[in-house]
Amino acid sequence: MRQNDKIQLVDLVDMSEPFSVLEEVKNNFIYHYHIGEFLVIRQVFRDFIDLMEGRYPGYQKCNTKFHDIQHATDAFLAMSRLIDGYNIKNYRRKFSVENVKVALIAALYHDVGYVQKVEETQGTGAKYTIEHVDRSIEFIKNYLSKNSFSQRDIQKAVNMISCTEIRKDVNKIKFSDNEEKTLGFMLATADYLGQMSSRNYLEKLVFLYYEFKEGGVTGYSSEYDLVKKTKDFYLSVRKELDTVYEKVYKYATYHFKKRYKINENLYLTAINRAMEYLQTITSPEEMQAKLRRKV
């Protein structure tokens, strides 16, 4: 039994079922916009699943175990919740429906740069870790163009995805207006909130280590070393979320309060719980014993 039997983030949606996530995103969307506007998101989502599962022309099945379908849908739903919370708080000046559609698509496709083209037969998609944002941008430009999106919307998607690049100077991104900028900051925030609050995040850190190793990311000597450094990583991330990305995570609280009567940011609660649990792991043996949740 959980302490005080409190509702946790994991209780709200089955994140292992991608189309359950899509349904929740739809529910958040139609509180503010006509359901007909969501049809394009539904089709884009199907195309995304086809891409990740190896049915999209010119691409192989996704073979990275950290940056997988659930990683993307975690960010997708977090983005939807931040948008919902913003619209609740600012009900007289909600985001435009066109910008929201672009933002949700950008969230879903922000890491498709890990997916290998059919001719890329060496290693796994992890080898593109350092350049994956550029590859994601390349894909989204081609995809949106083929699906008759305007050049203006394509550039907005590019700008939003650019915000997810680690150590990116967001001041150099030429946003068209403050709304686009806020949505870009939300995408970067949703990327962190979604992955670090995930029920199996700690177990998937082992996969992340091997992605880093293949991709040439230095600074970690072993799976255990990465696990132990994750708390410090989160502290640096939280500082970025507070400063660079202007605390847009606060809008999640408005979402949870309105939709679930929970006056709490369940993302931050879940992440803090995970970071506390990490402190109980003091050896590689304990890591093996304590991180055993199915992934």
Phi and psi in degrees as GROMACS dihedral restraints (atoms count N, CA, C in turn):
[ dihedral_restraints ]
;  ai    aj    ak    al  type     phi  dphi    fc
    3     4     5     6     1   -71.0    20    10
    4     5     6     7     1   153.9    20    10
    6     7     8     9     1   -61.1    20    10
    7     8     9    10     1   125.2    20    10
    9    10    11    12     1    61.4    20    10
   10    11    12    13     1     8.2    20    10
   12    13    14    15     1    51.4    20    10
   13    14    15    16     1    39.9    20    10
   15    16    17    18     1   -77.0    20    10
   16    17    18    19     1   144.5    20    10
   18    19    20    21     1   -67.1    20    10
   19    20    21    22     1   134.5    20    10
   21    22    23    24     1  -114.6    20    10
   22    23    24    25     1   165.6    20    10
   24    25    26    27     1   -54.5    20    10
   25    26    27    28     1   -41.1    20    10
   27    28    29    30     1   -64.5    20    10
   28    29    30    31     1   -19.5    20    10
   30    31    32    33     1   -77.8    20    10
   31    32    33    34     1   -15.5    20    10
   33    34    35    36     1   -84.8    20    10
   34    35    36    37     1   -39.0    20    10
   36    37    38    39     1  -144.2    20    10
   37    38    39    40     1   141.2    20    10
   39    40    41    42     1   -78.9    20    10
   40    41    42    43     1    98.4    20    10
   42    43    44    45     1   -72.3    20    10
   43    44    45    46     1    -9.5    20    10
   45    46    47    48     1   -81.7    20    10
   46    47    48    49     1    -8.1    20    10
   48    49    50    51     1  -113.2    20    10
   49    50    51    52     1    99.5    20    10
   51    52    53    54     1   -53.4    20    10
   52    53    54    55     1   -39.2    20    10
   54    55    56    57     1   -76.4    20    10
   55    56    57    58     1   -18.0    20    10
   57    58    59    60     1   -69.7    20    10
   58    59    60    61     1   -37.2    20    10
   60    61    62    63     1   -64.3    20    10
   61    62    63    64     1   -45.6    20    10
   63    64    65    66     1   -57.5    20    10
   64    65    66    67     1   -41.5    20    10
   66    67    68    69     1   -63.2    20    10
   67    68    69    70     1   -39.4    20    10
   69    70    71    72     1   -68.7    20    10
   70    71    72    73     1   -39.0    20    10
   72    73    74    75     1   -62.6    20    10
   73    74    75    76     1   -41.4    20    10
   75    76    77    78     1   -60.0    20    10
   76    77    78    79     1   -44.6    20    10
   78    79    80    81     1   -59.8    20    10
   79    80    81    82     1   -42.9    20    10
   81    82    83    84     1   -63.8    20    10
   82    83    84    85     1   -38.6    20    10
   84    85    86    87     1   -65.5    20    10
   85    86    87    88     1   -47.0    20    10
   87    88    89    90     1   -77.3    20    10
   88    89    90    91     1    -5.4    20    10
   90    91    92    93     1   -64.7    20    10
   91    92    93    94     1   -25.3    20    10
   93    94    95    96     1  -120.4    20    10
   94    95    96    97     1   -23.0    20    10
   96    97    98    99     1  -134.4    20    10
   97    98    99   100     1   160.2    20    10
   99   100   101   102     1   -64.4    20    10
  100   101   102   103     1   140.1    20    10
  102   103   104   105     1   -61.0    20    10
  103   104   105   106     1   -28.9    20    10
  105   106   107   108     1   -61.2    20    10
  106   107   108   109     1   -27.3    20    10
  108   109   110   111     1   -69.3    20    10
  109   110   111   112     1   -16.4    20    10
  111   112   113   114     1   -85.8    20    10
  112   113   114   115     1   -10.6    20    10
  114   115   116   117     1   -58.0    20    10
  115   116   117   118     1   -39.2    20    10
  117   118   119   120     1   -66.0    20    10
  118   119   120   121     1   -35.8    20    10
  120   121   122   123     1   -65.5    20    10
  121   122   123   124     1   -40.1    20    10
  123   124   125   126     1   -62.1    20    10
  124   125   126   127     1   -42.5    20    10
  126   127   128   129     1   -68.7    20    10
  127   128   129   130     1   -42.3    20    10
  129   130   131   132     1   -61.5    20    10
  130   131   132   133     1   -36.9    20    10
  132   133   134   135     1   -64.8    20    10
  133   134   135   136     1   -43.5    20    10
  135   136   137   138     1   -61.3    20    10
  136   137   138   139     1   -41.3    20    10
  138   139   140   141     1   -62.8    20    10
  139   140   141   142     1   -37.8    20    10
  141   142   143   144     1   -63.0    20    10
  142   143   144   145     1   -45.8    20    10
  144   145   146   147     1   -62.2    20    10
  145   146   147   148     1   -41.8    20    10
  147   148   149   150     1   -60.2    20    10
  148   149   150   151     1   -42.3    20    10
  150   151   152   153     1   -60.6    20    10
  151   152   153   154     1   -50.0    20    10
  153   154   155   156     1   -68.6    20    10
  154   155   156   157     1   -26.8    20    10
  156   157   158   159     1   -99.3    20    10
  157   158   159   160     1     8.7    20    10
  159   160   161   162     1    86.9    20    10
  160   161   162   163     1    19.6    20    10
  162   163   164   165     1  -109.1    20    10
  163   164   165   166     1     8.0    20    10
  165   166   167   168     1   -96.6    20    10
  166   167   168   169     1   129.4    20    10
  168   169   170   171     1   -54.6    20    10
  169   170   171   172     1   129.6    20    10
  171   172   173   174     1    90.7    20    10
  172   173   174   175     1    -1.4    20    10
  174   175   176   177     1  -130.7    20    10
  175   176   177   178     1   148.8    20    10
  177   178   179   180     1   -86.2    20    10
  178   179   180   181     1   170.5    20    10
  180   181   182   183     1   -67.0    20    10
  181   182   183   184     1   140.8    20    10
  183   184   185   186     1   -58.7    20    10
  184   185   186   187     1   130.9    20    10
  186   187   188   189     1  -124.2    20    10
  187   188   189   190     1    16.7    20    10
  189   190   191   192     1   -96.2    20    10
  190   191   192   193     1   134.1    20    10
  192   193   194   195     1   -91.2    20    10
  193   194   195   196     1   -16.6    20    10
  195   196   197   198     1   -91.6    20    10
  196   197   198   199     1   -53.2    20    10
  198   199   200   201     1   -86.8    20    10
  199   200   201   202     1    78.2    20    10
  201   202   203   204     1  -117.7    20    10
  202   203   204   205     1  -166.1    20    10
  204   205   206   207     1   -59.3    20    10
  205   206   207   208     1   -44.9    20    10
  207   208   209   210     1   -66.2    20    10
  208   209   210   211     1   -35.1    20    10
  210   211   212   213     1   -58.0    20    10
  211   212   213   214     1   -43.7    20    10
  213   214   215   216     1   -68.1    20    10
  214   215   216   217     1   -42.9    20    10
  216   217   218   219     1   -72.1    20    10
  217   218   219   220     1   -27.2    20    10
  219   220   221   222     1   -59.7    20    10
  220   221   222   223     1   -46.4    20    10
  222   223   224   225     1   -69.1    20    10
  223   224   225   226     1   -39.2    20    10
  225   226   227   228     1   -57.5    20    10
  226   227   228   229     1   -48.5    20    10
  228   229   230   231     1   -70.1    20    10
  229   230   231   232     1   -40.6    20    10
  231   232   233   234     1   -60.5    20    10
  232   233   234   235     1   -41.0    20    10
  234   235   236   237     1   -60.3    20    10
  235   236   237   238     1   -45.7    20    10
  237   238   239   240     1   -59.3    20    10
  238   239   240   241     1   -40.8    20    10
  240   241   242   243     1   -70.2    20    10
  241   242   243   244     1   -38.1    20    10
  243   244   245   246     1   -64.3    20    10
  244   245   246   247     1   -41.8    20    10
  246   247   248   249     1   -63.2    20    10
  247   248   249   250     1   -45.3    20    10
  249   250   251   252     1   -59.0    20    10
  250   251   252   253     1   -46.2    20    10
  252   253   254   255     1   -62.0    20    10
  253   254   255   256     1   -40.4    20    10
  255   256   257   258     1   -61.9    20    10
  256   257   258   259     1   -45.6    20    10
  258   259   260   261     1   -66.4    20    10
  259   260   261   262     1   -33.3    20    10
  261   262   263   264     1   -65.3    20    10
  262   263   264   265     1   -46.6    20    10
  264   265   266   267     1   -68.2    20    10
  265   266   267   268     1   -37.0    20    10
  267   268   269   270     1  -115.5    20    10
  268   269   270   271     1    53.9    20    10
  270   271   272   273     1   -64.5    20    10
  271   272   273   274     1   -18.5    20    10
  273   274   275   276     1   -86.2    20    10
  274   275   276   277     1   -13.8    20    10
  276   277   278   279     1  -143.2    20    10
  277   278   279   280     1    63.8    20    10
  279   280   281   282     1   -67.7    20    10
  280   281   282   283     1   162.5    20    10
  282   283   284   285     1   -59.9    20    10
  283   284   285   286     1   148.5    20    10
  285   286   287   288     1   -69.2    20    10
  286   287   288   289     1   147.4    20    10
  288   289   290   291     1   -63.8    20    10
  289   290   291   292     1   -34.7    20    10
  291   292   293   294     1   -65.6    20    10
  292   293   294   295     1   -42.3    20    10
  294   295   296   297     1   -67.1    20    10
  295   296   297   298     1   -35.4    20    10
  297   298   299   300     1   -66.7    20    10
  298   299   300   301     1   -41.6    20    10
  300   301   302   303     1   -61.6    20    10
  301   302   303   304     1   -44.7    20    10
  303   304   305   306     1   -61.6    20    10
  304   305   306   307     1   -42.0    20    10
  306   307   308   309     1   -64.8    20    10
  307   308   309   310     1   -40.8    20    10
  309   310   311   312     1   -67.3    20    10
  310   311   312   313     1   -38.8    20    10
  312   313   314   315     1   -65.1    20    10
  313   314   315   316     1   -43.8    20    10
  315   316   317   318     1   -61.1    20    10
  316   317   318   319     1   -40.3    20    10
  318   319   320   321     1   -62.5    20    10
  319   320   321   322     1   -42.8    20    10
  321   322   323   324     1   -67.4    20    10
  322   323   324   325     1   -36.0    20    10
  324   325   326   327     1  -103.5    20    10
  325   326   327   328     1    11.2    20    10
  327   328   329   330     1   -66.6    20    10
  328   329   330   331     1   -19.9    20    10
  330   331   332   333     1  -119.9    20    10
  331   332   333   334     1    19.6    20    10
  333   334   335   336     1   -69.9    20    10
  334   335   336   337     1    -6.5    20    10
  336   337   338   339     1   -63.2    20    10
  337   338   339   340     1   -15.0    20    10
  339   340   341   342     1   -77.5    20    10
  340   341   342   343     1   -17.3    20    10
  342   343   344   345     1   -79.1    20    10
  343   344   345   346     1   130.2    20    10
  345   346   347   348     1   -84.9    20    10
  346   347   348   349     1   143.4    20    10
  348   349   350   351     1   -72.5    20    10
  349   350   351   352     1   163.6    20    10
  351   352   353   354     1   -61.4    20    10
  352   353   354   355     1   -30.2    20    10
  354   355   356   357     1   -84.8    20    10
  355   356   357   358     1    -6.2    20    10
  357   358   359   360     1   -92.2    20    10
  358   359   360   361     1    87.2    20    10
  360   361   362   363     1  -100.1    20    10
  361   362   363   364     1    -5.5    20    10
  363   364   365   366     1   -90.1    20    10
  364   365   366   367     1   131.9    20    10
  366   367   368   369     1    63.0    20    10
  367   368   369   370     1  -153.1    20    10
  369   370   371   372     1  -118.8    20    10
  370   371   372   373     1   177.3    20    10
  372   373   374   375     1   -61.6    20    10
  373   374   375   376     1   -15.8    20    10
  375   376   377   378     1   -62.4    20    10
  376   377   378   379     1   -23.4    20    10
  378   379   380   381     1   -64.0    20    10
  379   380   381   382     1   -15.8    20    10
  381   382   383   384     1   -99.9    20    10
  382   383   384   385     1    18.4    20    10
  384   385   386   387     1   -52.1    20    10
  385   386   387   388     1   -49.1    20    10
  387   388   389   390     1   -67.7    20    10
  388   389   390   391     1   -32.6    20    10
  390   391   392   393     1  -106.7    20    10
  391   392   393   394     1    11.9    20    10
  393   394   395   396     1   -64.6    20    10
  394   395   396   397     1   -30.9    20    10
  396   397   398   399     1   -65.1    20    10
  397   398   399   400     1   -43.5    20    10
  399   400   401   402     1   -61.4    20    10
  400   401   402   403     1   -38.8    20    10
  402   403   404   405     1   -69.1    20    10
  403   404   405   406     1   -36.7    20    10
  405   406   407   408     1   -63.0    20    10
  406   407   408   409     1   -41.0    20    10
  408   409   410   411     1   -64.8    20    10
  409   410   411   412     1   -41.8    20    10
  411   412   413   414     1   -58.3    20    10
  412   413   414   415     1   -44.4    20    10
  414   415   416   417     1   -65.2    20    10
  415   416   417   418     1   -48.4    20    10
  417   418   419   420     1   -64.7    20    10
  418   419   420   421     1   -34.4    20    10
  420   421   422   423     1   -61.1    20    10
  421   422   423   424     1   -48.8    20    10
  423   424   425   426     1   -66.6    20    10
  424   425   426   427     1   -42.8    20    10
  426   427   428   429     1   -64.2    20    10
  427   428   429   430     1   -49.3    20    10
  429   430   431   432     1   -67.3    20    10
  430   431   432   433     1   -35.8    20    10
  432   433   434   435     1   -63.4    20    10
  433   434   435   436     1   -44.1    20    10
  435   436   437   438     1   -64.7    20    10
  436   437   438   439     1   -24.2    20    10
  438   439   440   441     1  -103.6    20    10
  439   440   441   442     1    23.8    20    10
  441   442   443   444     1    64.8    20    10
  442   443   444   445     1    27.9    20    10
  444   445   446   447     1   -77.4    20    10
  445   446   447   448     1   150.0    20    10
  447   448   449   450     1   -71.4    20    10
  448   449   450   451     1   157.8    20    10
  450   451   452   453     1   -60.9    20    10
  451   452   453   454     1   -32.3    20    10
  453   454   455   456     1   -64.5    20    10
  454   455   456   457     1   -45.3    20    10
  456   457   458   459     1   -67.0    20    10
  457   458   459   460     1   -37.0    20    10
  459   460   461   462     1   -62.1    20    10
  460   461   462   463     1   -43.5    20    10
  462   463   464   465     1   -65.7    20    10
  463   464   465   466     1   -35.5    20    10
  465   466   467   468     1   -62.8    20    10
  466   467   468   469     1   -43.8    20    10
  468   469   470   471     1   -62.0    20    10
  469   470   471   472     1   -41.7    20    10
  471   472   473   474     1   -60.8    20    10
  472   473   474   475     1   -45.8    20    10
  474   475   476   477     1   -63.0    20    10
  475   476   477   478     1   -40.8    20    10
  477   478   479   480     1   -66.6    20    10
  478   479   480   481     1   -45.3    20    10
  480   481   482   483     1   -63.8    20    10
  481   482   483   484     1   -35.0    20    10
  483   484   485   486     1   -58.8    20    10
  484   485   486   487     1   -29.3    20    10
  486   487   488   489     1   -65.2    20    10
  487   488   489   490     1   -19.9    20    10
  489   490   491   492     1   -84.3    20    10
  490   491   492   493     1    -6.5    20    10
  492   493   494   495     1   -74.2    20    10
  493   494   495   496     1   125.6    20    10
  495   496   497   498     1   -61.6    20    10
  496   497   498   499     1   134.7    20    10
  498   499   500   501     1    66.1    20    10
  499   500   501   502     1    18.5    20    10
  501   502   503   504     1   -72.3    20    10
  502   503   504   505     1   133.9    20    10
  504   505   506   507     1   -81.4    20    10
  505   506   507   508     1    96.9    20    10
  507   508   509   510     1   -66.5    20    10
  508   509   510   511     1   -17.1    20    10
  510   511   512   513     1   -67.8    20    10
  511   512   513   514     1   -16.9    20    10
  513   514   515   516     1   -91.1    20    10
  514   515   516   517     1    -5.2    20    10
  516   517   518   519     1   -80.7    20    10
  517   518   519   520     1   129.1    20    10
  519   520   521   522     1   -90.8    20    10
  520   521   522   523     1    77.6    20    10
  522   523   524   525     1   -66.1    20    10
  523   524   525   526     1   146.6    20    10
  525   526   527   528     1   -75.9    20    10
  526   527   528   529     1   -27.4    20    10
  528   529   530   531     1  -165.2    20    10
  529   530   531   532     1   177.3    20    10
  531   532   533   534     1   -67.6    20    10
  532   533   534   535     1   -30.1    20    10
  534   535   536   537     1   -64.8    20    10
  535   536   537   538     1   -46.0    20    10
  537   538   539   540     1   -61.9    20    10
  538   539   540   541     1   -40.4    20    10
  540   541   542   543     1   -62.2    20    10
  541   542   543   544     1   -46.5    20    10
  543   544   545   546     1   -61.4    20    10
  544   545   546   547     1   -41.4    20    10
  546   547   548   549     1   -66.7    20    10
  547   548   549   550     1   -35.5    20    10
  549   550   551   552     1   -63.5    20    10
  550   551   552   553     1   -43.3    20    10
  552   553   554   555     1   -64.7    20    10
  553   554   555   556     1   -35.2    20    10
  555   556   557   558     1   -65.3    20    10
  556   557   558   559     1   -37.7    20    10
  558   559   560   561     1   -66.1    20    10
  559   560   561   562     1   -45.0    20    10
  561   562   563   564     1   -60.0    20    10
  562   563   564   565     1   -40.6    20    10
  564   565   566   567     1   -67.7    20    10
  565   566   567   568     1   -44.3    20    10
  567   568   569   570     1   -62.0    20    10
  568   569   570   571     1   -34.2    20    10
  570   571   572   573     1   -59.1    20    10
  571   572   573   574     1   -46.7    20    10
  573   574   575   576     1   -72.4    20    10
  574   575   576   577     1   -47.7    20    10
  576   577   578   579     1   -60.4    20    10
  577   578   579   580     1   -45.0    20    10
  579   580   581   582     1   -62.3    20    10
  580   581   582   583     1   -49.7    20    10
  582   583   584   585     1   -72.1    20    10
  583   584   585   586     1   -40.5    20    10
  585   586   587   588     1   -80.8    20    10
  586   587   588   589     1   -15.5    20    10
  588   589   590   591     1   -94.0    20    10
  589   590   591   592     1    -8.1    20    10
  591   592   593   594     1   -60.0    20    10
  592   593   594   595     1   142.8    20    10
  594   595   596   597     1   -58.9    20    10
  595   596   597   598     1   -31.7    20    10
  597   598   599   600     1  -109.2    20    10
  598   599   600   601     1    20.3    20    10
  600   601   602   603     1   -57.1    20    10
  601   602   603   604     1   -47.1    20    10
  603   604   605   606     1   -64.0    20    10
  604   605   606   607     1   -40.3    20    10
  606   607   608   609     1   -65.7    20    10
  607   608   609   610     1   -35.0    20    10
  609   610   611   612     1   -76.8    20    10
  610   611   612   613     1    -7.3    20    10
  612   613   614   615     1   -62.1    20    10
  613   614   615   616     1   -29.3    20    10
  615   616   617   618     1   -62.4    20    10
  616   617   618   619     1   -42.4    20    10
  618   619   620   621     1   -64.0    20    10
  619   620   621   622     1   -38.9    20    10
  621   622   623   624     1   -63.1    20    10
  622   623   624   625     1   -38.8    20    10
  624   625   626   627     1   -57.7    20    10
  625   626   627   628     1   -46.0    20    10
  627   628   629   630     1   -72.0    20    10
  628   629   630   631     1   -29.1    20    10
  630   631   632   633     1   -64.6    20    10
  631   632   633   634     1   -45.0    20    10
  633   634   635   636     1   -60.5    20    10
  634   635   636   637     1   -42.6    20    10
  636   637   638   639     1   -62.6    20    10
  637   638   639   640     1   -46.0    20    10
  639   640   641   642     1   -69.3    20    10
  640   641   642   643     1   -33.1    20    10
  642   643   644   645     1   -84.5    20    10
  643   644   645   646     1    -1.9    20    10
  645   646   647   648     1    81.6    20    10
  646   647   648   649     1    19.9    20    10
  648   649   650   651     1   -83.2    20    10
  649   650   651   652     1   122.5    20    10
  651   652   653   654     1   -98.4    20    10
  652   653   654   655     1   171.6    20    10
  654   655   656   657     1   110.3    20    10
  655   656   657   658     1    -3.1    20    10
  657   658   659   660     1  -132.6    20    10
  658   659   660   661     1   124.9    20    10
  660   661   662   663     1   -92.5    20    10
  661   662   663   664     1   -16.2    20    10
  663   664   665   666     1  -164.9    20    10
  664   665   666   667     1   171.6    20    10
  666   667   668   669     1   -57.5    20    10
  667   668   669   670     1   -44.5    20    10
  669   670   671   672     1   -64.3    20    10
  670   671   672   673     1   -38.7    20    10
  672   673   674   675     1   -61.4    20    10
  673   674   675   676     1   -41.4    20    10
  675   676   677   678     1   -65.8    20    10
  676   677   678   679     1   -43.7    20    10
  678   679   680   681     1   -58.3    20    10
  679   680   681   682     1   -45.2    20    10
  681   682   683   684     1   -68.0    20    10
  682   683   684   685     1   -28.2    20    10
  684   685   686   687     1   -87.7    20    10
  685   686   687   688     1    -2.9    20    10
  687   688   689   690     1   -67.6    20    10
  688   689   690   691     1   -34.5    20    10
  690   691   692   693     1   -62.5    20    10
  691   692   693   694     1   -45.2    20    10
  693   694   695   696     1   -65.3    20    10
  694   695   696   697     1   -35.8    20    10
  696   697   698   699     1   -60.5    20    10
  697   698   699   700     1   -44.5    20    10
  699   700   701   702     1   -64.1    20    10
  700   701   702   703     1   -38.4    20    10
  702   703   704   705     1   -61.0    20    10
  703   704   705   706     1   -38.5    20    10
  705   706   707   708     1   -71.1    20    10
  706   707   708   709     1   -36.8    20    10
  708   709   710   711     1   -64.0    20    10
  709   710   711   712     1   -44.9    20    10
  711   712   713   714     1   -61.2    20    10
  712   713   714   715     1   -37.5    20    10
  714   715   716   717     1   -62.7    20    10
  715   716   717   718     1   -41.8    20    10
  717   718   719   720     1   -63.8    20    10
  718   719   720   721     1   -43.0    20    10
  720   721   722   723     1   -62.2    20    10
  721   722   723   724     1   -34.8    20    10
  723   724   725   726     1   -75.2    20    10
  724   725   726   727     1   -33.3    20    10
  726   727   728   729     1  -106.5    20    10
  727   728   729   730     1   -69.1    20    10
  729   730   731   732     1   -59.3    20    10
  730   731   732   733     1   -45.5    20    10
  732   733   734   735     1   -99.6    20    10
  733   734   735   736     1    15.4    20    10
  735   736   737   738     1    57.3    20    10
  736   737   738   739     1    31.4    20    10
  738   739   740   741     1    57.8    20    10
  739   740   741   742     1    33.0    20    10
  741   742   743   744     1   -66.8    20    10
  742   743   744   745     1   -11.2    20    10
  744   745   746   747     1   -59.7    20    10
  745   746   747   748     1   -19.8    20    10
  747   748   749   750     1   -62.0    20    10
  748   749   750   751     1   -24.0    20    10
  750   751   752   753     1   -69.9    20    10
  751   752   753   754     1   -19.3    20    10
  753   754   755   756     1   -62.2    20    10
  754   755   756   757     1   -34.3    20    10
  756   757   758   759     1   -62.6    20    10
  757   758   759   760     1   -40.4    20    10
  759   760   761   762     1   -63.6    20    10
  760   761   762   763     1   -37.1    20    10
  762   763   764   765     1   -63.3    20    10
  763   764   765   766     1   -52.5    20    10
  765   766   767   768     1   -65.1    20    10
  766   767   768   769     1   -35.0    20    10
  768   769   770   771     1   -67.5    20    10
  769   770   771   772     1   -44.2    20    10
  771   772   773   774     1   -73.4    20    10
  772   773   774   775     1   -44.3    20    10
  774   775   776   777     1   -85.2    20    10
  775   776   777   778     1   -29.9    20    10
  777   778   779   780     1  -126.4    20    10
  778   779   780   781     1     2.2    20    10
  780   781   782   783     1    60.4    20    10
  781   782   783   784     1    32.8    20    10
  783   784   785   786     1  -116.2    20    10
  784   785   786   787     1   110.9    20    10
  786   787   788   789     1   -87.4    20    10
  787   788   789   790     1    69.1    20    10
  789   790   791   792     1  -161.2    20    10
  790   791   792   793     1   147.9    20    10
  792   793   794   795     1   -88.5    20    10
  793   794   795   796     1    96.9    20    10
  795   796   797   798     1   -64.5    20    10
  796   797   798   799     1   -23.4    20    10
  798   799   800   801     1   -65.4    20    10
  799   800   801   802     1   -50.9    20    10
  801   802   803   804     1   -64.7    20    10
  802   803   804   805     1   -36.4    20    10
  804   805   806   807     1   -61.5    20    10
  805   806   807   808     1   -45.5    20    10
  807   808   809   810     1   -65.2    20    10
  808   809   810   811     1   -41.0    20    10
  810   811   812   813     1   -66.0    20    10
  811   812   813   814     1   -44.4    20    10
  813   814   815   816     1   -62.1    20    10
  814   815   816   817     1   -36.8    20    10
  816   817   818   819     1   -64.2    20    10
  817   818   819   820     1   -42.2    20    10
  819   820   821   822     1   -65.1    20    10
  820   821   822   823     1   -40.3    20    10
  822   823   824   825     1   -66.9    20    10
  823   824   825   826     1   -35.5    20    10
  825   826   827   828     1   -65.8    20    10
  826   827   828   829     1   -40.4    20    10
  828   829   830   831     1   -64.5    20    10
  829   830   831   832     1   -35.8    20    10
  831   832   833   834     1   -58.1    20    10
  832   833   834   835     1   -32.2    20    10
  834   835   836   837     1   -67.7    20    10
  835   836   837   838     1   -16.0    20    10
  837   838   839   840     1   -85.3    20    10
  838   839   840   841     1    -6.9    20    10
  840   841   842   843     1   -96.8    20    10
  841   842   843   844     1   111.6    20    10
  843   844   845   846     1  -120.5    20    10
  844   845   846   847     1     8.5    20    10
  846   847   848   849     1  -159.8    20    10
  847   848   849   850     1   160.5    20    10
  849   850   851   852     1   -58.5    20    10
  850   851   852   853     1   -33.9    20    10
  852   853   854   855     1   -65.9    20    10
  853   854   855   856     1   -41.4    20    10
  855   856   857   858     1   -66.4    20    10
  856   857   858   859     1   -35.0    20    10
  858   859   860   861     1   -60.1    20    10
  859   860   861   862     1   -45.1    20    10
  861   862   863   864     1   -63.2    20    10
  862   863   864   865     1   -38.4    20    10
  864   865   866   867     1   -76.8    20    10
  865   866   867   868     1   -35.2    20    10
  867   868   869   870     1   -95.1    20    10
  868   869   870   871     1   -22.2    20    10
  870   871   872   873     1  -103.1    20    10
  871   872   873   874     1    80.6    20    10
  873   874   875   876     1  -125.7    20    10
  874   875   876   877     1     9.1    20    10
  876   877   878   879     1   -67.0    20    10
  877   878   879   880     1   144.2    20    10
  879   880   881   882     1   -62.7    20    10
  880   881   882   883     1   134.8    20    10
